[in-house]
Amino acid sequence: MTSAYSSVLPSYGTKRDVGKALLQTLGQPSNAVRDRKAPMDWNAALNMHVRLSDKDKNKAETQRDASNRLIKELDQKTKSKQAEINRRLQDRITTVAYWKQRLNTEHAAICQEITNLSMSKKKTQQALASTELPTEVSHNCLKNRENREAIDLVQDLVDDELINELNMLSEVQKLLATRIGDSDQRLKNLNDCKSKLEYDIRDKEECLRLDEHCYKLNNGSAGLQQVAQPTLYDGHTTTVDKHESFSQDNLEKSEIARVMSCLQRELNDFSINKSNDELQKQSELVGSMFRLRLKELTTAKTNLDGQLEKTNQEISCVEDSLHQLREALRSKDGPMKVATTRFAVRSKRPNVEQTRDYVHGGLLSEINDISGSQEALKQQIASAEETLHRLLKNKERLQQDIEIKKKSIQIDEQQCLRLRKTLSWRGFRPAGM
């Protein structure tokens, strides 16, 4: 077909040249002409776009299937992990509850042991306080016995046993004071263990509260929020072994403290009972020594009373004898006067009558006999007076000794034994033992 422009258009060899010529005719610059694509290129481009679209579509389908599988897989993994965490939380709650129950049991036991040891310490303190009266009584007995006089102020078995009793009381006081000090230390250890158990129990309770709260959380729980990365808390965590060993150490230390406290209570009771038995035996021994000494004193006083009675009787007899001797001496005065008077009168005879006749010899013999009798009576009187003097001195000594014995008996019986009756050795062992 012949175009309307064919008369005005020059002849060009190609379609490109025709296009350029047309643009020039229309007044357009020749460089504004775009490249023209061949139908083959167009078809190739279309086919390529279709293939690329199919490829992208297939890839998208594959990607979507993979995404679905990944979502399902990750969802299942998340649910499984969450279920595993729930199981572990439950197991952890059970484990922590088990340790908390053990700690609570041990806490109750150690609280009871603290009460028991405190009571044992109180009994020991009461026992120690109970030694004050016996100590005072023993001191007073020794002090009172210092008031004995003369020969009765003797270091006898009573004094020896009173001193032994004081020494024993001193040793018992030292022993019980040591037991009280040991009990204080045991109580301190028990209270330290009790505090550690209480801290551990509070931590376990808080841990249970938090883990139970976590166990109850689910994906639909209110108040959920994103928190910091868990790795930030790794520096504040401990291992399970350390966690269990921590509580186990607290339990073991508490059990050891309770065992030592139990041994301390047994020591306290043993010391109290043994001390009580020994002091009671010593008290009975002191009482026996007092009774034995009182028996000796009473026997001695009875003997002295008997001796005093005999001495008084003998004094009476000697006084009677002295009276008779003096009367006998005075009875010689008359015969002596008669004999001497006769002799004097006859000495006046005159001259040869002054003879030594039988009368003269008889008078001399009589005077000598009477004089000898008087001398013998005087000697006997002197001897009797000396005997009487000795008897009176002996009587005085006996009376003094009897008074001394009375005082000694009064001291031992009225002061010491009556004072020792105030001792109640059953009170030394506290009630309930």
Rosetta blueprint (number, residue, H / E / L):
1 M L
2 T L
3 S L
4 A L
5 Y L
6 S L
7 S L
8 V L
9 L L
10 P L
11 S L
12 Y L
13 G L
14 T L
15 K H
16 R H
17 D H
18 V H
19 G H
20 K H
21 A H
22 L H
23 L H
24 Q H
25 T H
26 L L
27 G L
28 Q L
29 P L
30 S H
31 N H
32 A H
33 V L
34 R L
35 D L
36 R L
37 K L
38 A L
39 P H
40 M H
41 D H
42 W H
43 N H
44 A H
45 A H
46 L H
47 N H
48 M H
49 H H
50 V H
51 R H
52 L H
53 S H
54 D H
55 K H
56 D H
57 K H
58 N H
59 K H
60 A H
61 E H
62 T H
63 Q H
64 R H
65 D H
66 A H
67 S H
68 N H
69 R H
70 L H
71 I H
72 K H
73 E H
74 L H
75 D H
76 Q H
77 K H
78 T H
79 K H
80 S H
81 K H
82 Q H
83 A H
84 E H
85 I H
86 N H
87 R H
88 R H
89 L H
90 Q H
91 D H
92 R H
93 I H
94 T H
95 T H
96 V H
97 A H
98 Y H
99 W H
100 K H
101 Q H
102 R H
103 L H
104 N H
105 T H
106 E H
107 H H
108 A H
109 A H
110 I H
111 C H
112 Q H
113 E H
114 I H
115 T H
116 N H
117 L H
118 S H
119 M H
120 S H
121 K H
122 K H
123 K H
124 T H
125 Q H
126 Q H
127 A H
128 L H
129 A H
130 S H
131 T L
132 E H
133 L H
134 P H
135 T H
136 E H
137 V H
138 S H
139 H H
140 N H
141 C H
142 L H
143 K H
144 N H
145 R H
146 E L
147 N L
148 R L
149 E L
150 A H
151 I H
152 D H
153 L L
154 V L
155 Q L
156 D L
157 L H
158 V H
159 D H
160 D H
161 E H
162 L H
163 I H
164 N H
165 E H
166 L H
167 N H
168 M H
169 L H
170 S H
171 E H
172 V H
173 Q H
174 K H
175 L H
176 L H
177 A H
178 T H
179 R H
180 I H
181 G H
182 D H
183 S H
184 D H
185 Q H
186 R H
187 L H
188 K H
189 N H
190 L H
191 N H
192 D H
193 C H
194 K H
195 S H
196 K H
197 L H
198 E H
199 Y H
200 D H
201 I H
202 R H
203 D H
204 K H
205 E H
206 E H
207 C H
208 L H
209 R H
210 L H
211 D H
212 E H
213 H H
214 C H
215 Y H
216 K H
217 L L
218 N L
219 N L
220 G L
221 S L
222 A L
223 G L
224 L L
225 Q L
226 Q L
227 V L
228 A L
229 Q L
230 P H
231 T H
232 L H
233 Y H
234 D H
235 G H
236 H H
237 T L
238 T L
239 T L
240 V H
241 D H
242 K H
243 H H
244 E H
245 S H
246 F H
247 S H
248 Q H
249 D H
250 N H
251 L H
252 E H
253 K H
254 S H
255 E H
256 I H
257 A H
258 R H
259 V H
260 M H
261 S H
262 C H
263 L H
264 Q H
265 R H
266 E H
267 L H
268 N H
269 D H
270 F H
271 S H
272 I H
273 N H
274 K H
275 S H
276 N H
277 D H
278 E H
279 L H
280 Q H
281 K H
282 Q H
283 S H
284 E H
285 L H
286 V H
287 G H
288 S H
289 M H
290 F H
291 R H
292 L H
293 R H
294 L H
295 K H
296 E H
297 L H
298 T H
299 T H
300 A H
301 K H
302 T H
303 N H
304 L H
305 D H
306 G H
307 Q H
308 L H
309 E H
310 K H
311 T H
312 N H
313 Q H
314 E H
315 I H
316 S H
317 C H
318 V H
319 E H
320 D H
321 S H
322 L H
323 H H
324 Q H
325 L H
326 R H
327 E H
328 A H
329 L H
330 R H
331 S H
332 K L
333 D H
334 G H
335 P H
336 M H
337 K H
338 V H
339 A H
340 T H
341 T H
342 R H
343 F H
344 A H
345 V H
346 R H
347 S L
348 K L
349 R L
350 P L
351 N H
352 V H
353 E H
354 Q L
355 T L
356 R L
357 D L
358 Y H
359 V H
360 H H
361 G H
362 G H
363 L H
364 L H
365 S H
366 E H
367 I H
368 N H
369 D H
370 I H
371 S H
372 G H
373 S H
374 Q H
375 E H
376 A H
377 L H
378 K H
379 Q H
380 Q H
381 I H
382 A H
383 S H
384 A H
385 E H
386 E H
387 T H
388 L H
389 H H
390 R H
391 L H
392 L H
393 K H
394 N H
395 K H
396 E H
397 R H
398 L H
399 Q H
400 Q H
401 D H
402 I H
403 E H
404 I H
405 K H
406 K H
407 K H
408 S H
409 I H
410 Q H
411 I H
412 D H
413 E H
414 Q H
415 Q H
416 C H
417 L H
418 R H
419 L H
420 R H
421 K L
422 T L
423 L L
424 S L
425 W H
426 R H
427 G H
428 F L
429 R L
430 P L
431 A L
432 G L
433 M L
